[in-house]
Structures are given as C-alpha cells and as structure tokens.
Amino acid sequence: MYRFYFILLFLPVACSIPSAPEVHPLPAPSGSGSAYPRLYAQGERLYLSWLDISQDSLAGLMYSSWDGKAWQASERIASGTDWFINWADFPGLIAHEDGSLAAWFLQKSGSDPYAYDVKLTFSGGNGEWSTPAAPYTDSPPSEHGFVSLYPDGKHTGLIWLDGSLYANEGPGPSRLFQAEVEAGGNVLATHQLDARICDCCQTDVAKTASGLVAVYRDRSEEDVRDIGRVVFQKGAWSEPAPVATDNWKITGCPVNGPAVSAAGDNVVTAWFTKPSDSAYVKVAFSEDGGLSFGEPIRVDNGRPEGRVDVVLRPGGTAWVSWVAMNKKGKGELHLRAVQPDGKLSPLIKVADFAEGKGSGFPSMACIGTNLYIAWTYGNGSSTDEIRISHINLAP
C-alpha cells in the first residue's frame, strides 16, 4: 500500500521529463566538398560556417545565415593554400549583437606538420573582412589552435591552446590562453589561464550572468586528463579547477574535448571520458556561473565515442549530443535532454554517422524552441557534404 502511494506521489514529476521530439532535415547552403560545420546563434539569426574543401590544396572558410525561413547566399570569408586542415581543429565564426562578425582559421607557420597559427579576421557585416592576424606576437612556430570565440561587448574574446613551450621537445602539454581583441585586430590583453593542459582537445567558453566560464581537458603530471574549468568573475580569472574527477589516465591525447552552455548563472558542461577502459558521456550542472558543479550525470546508452555538444535551455533542461556506435559497429549521432536532477528524456537517433575521423564533430545551436544540429556527412574527402537537422522543442 505504501509503495503504491509512493509511485502516485512522484508520477507528476516523472512526466516533466521532455518527450522525444521529431527530427526534421533542413537544407544546407553548402554543397559537395563542404565539411566541419559550426553553428552559432545570435538573436533570431542562425549562422553556419564550414570549410570548402572541394578544390585540391585550396581551402576556404564559408558562411551563411538562416532567418527562420531561408539561408542567405553563402559568402567566402578567406581562403588559402597554406591552411592547416584537420578533422578536430577547424575554423568558425561568431556574431555580435550589432551584426558585426569575427572569424578564425588556422594557417601553417613552419615545416613541422603541427606548426600553425590562429588567424582572426573581422567584418562589419558589409562583406569586407580585415587582414587576418594572429592574437599573439611572441610565440615560435608550433601548434596554436582549438579556438573558442565569444562576443565581449564591442570586442571579441577568445581562448586557445598554445604548444610553443614544448615545441622543441616533441609532443607535450599545451597552455591555455585568453585574449580580448578589437575589431581592427589590436590585442588589448592576454592572460595565461592554465600552464599545463591536454594538447589536442577542443575548448569551449560560455557567457554567464556573472562573467565567463571556460572548459577544456586538463593534463596532470601523471597524465590524468579530466575536464578542467576556469571562471571569470568580478574582473579576474579563477585558478584552474576540475569539473569532475574521473581519473582518466591516458598517455596520448584522446582528441575529445568538452562543451559548455549557460543561461544566466546556470551552466552545464558535457564531456567524454574513458577511465579503466569504460566509456561514458557525462554532464554536470552549476548554479553559480561555473564556480562549482554538481555530481556528474551519465547520459549515454552505451558504446559512446564522444564528440559532444550541449545547449542549456532557459528552464534548466540541457540538450546533449554525442557520437556512439550501435550493436552492429556503425556510427550514430545521438541526442537527449537531461535535467539537473538527473532525469533523462528518451534517446533520439538523429542520423547515421561515419565512424572515421573525417566526419568531424557535430555542432548545435538553439533559437527559442528551435534546436539545430549540423555535421559532416562523409569522411574527409572532396565529396563530403554538410547535413543539418531541426528539432522543435515546443511541447
């Protein structure tokens, strides 16, 4: 009898879990030979950037925007024959509230295969882009990448990985840097945020009501590579601290970085981990702008490969995407909602997904109740194309 009443008492709470909405394809503005998309939402407009790899040895950074009804004609931001093209470290753009844009790409800087620089370029929205320039001047030829840009008032902020400290010693840890840059390319300030982190995992950054939170894969002296975070509040950056303690010890870089999203001072971080050879996709929530996080919540249904992204809705529900393998050994792109109390929505299979590295990392963005997810359909060849799905989250 008591058990019966217990179930009735908690049934309305269980019904608050978001149901599985339908997934609809959205035509992409890119054609054959397009790869590595990034989505960015500003106001009511969705931006898509991608690499044009349709021509041998010539790469181009392209973009278009979606107003809810149609894509604008795609535009070329920059192109070159000396770009660093990589499945895990690739370009993108952001938009400011005034319509101005900032973009980045990666350009080779030396004979070493992993010697390349971050190049920033800016546009006032008139189709003309500034001369690309690096946000640093005192770093020798070495690995610089895994960039995350964000609007910072009239300026552009960014974080990136710098591998120059160990450039002459072979593969080694990277450092995490942050800078604010004016639209003309003038660097206003630069900060080292962490002196020792994983050398080839993606970073991410989110604006909170109190400041900023940046996430990345850390690297201890013992090669434990759990997810770290630094927070900018009250005019200063915090000391590095872990999001969670997975104790994943691995001697090589897993090339699988975290994602972060914020709504006010509510923050969610998603990541892949594989301690003791057991793979998981996890999320953790924060209510204080990233200063502290709750216990991690596992969201995958088994056999995850990672390549995560996450979007936090104003009501507190997070939507998480990741790549997993099915029982037949084929790749799939998965999506589900998770709430801070650990409740999970039914798992959604968005699409089949190529297992190889060339398929890149899916990207998500949300405008109102419209969730968008984009990915590379292919495996790193000139016949690849970008696929986009749209999901209406309205009840």
Secondary structure, DSSP 8 states (H G I E B T S, - for coil): -HHHHHHHHHHHHHTTS-----EEEE--S--TTEEEEEEEEETTEEEEEEEEEEETTEEEEEEEEE-SS-B---EEEEEESSB---SSS--EEEE-TTS-EEEEEEEE-SSSTT-EEEEEEEE-SSS-B---B-S-SS--SSBEEEEEEEEETTEEEEEEEE-GGGGGGSS--EEEEEEEE-TTS-EEEEEEEEEEE-SS---EEEE-SSEEEEEEEB--TT-B--EEEEEEETTEE---EES-----B-SS------EEEEETTEEEEEEEE-GGG--EEEEEEESSTTSS----EE---S-EEEEEEEEE-TTS-EEEEEEEE-TTS-EEEEEEEE-TTS-B---EEEEEE--SGGG---EEEEETTEEEEEEEESSSSTT-EEEEEEEE---
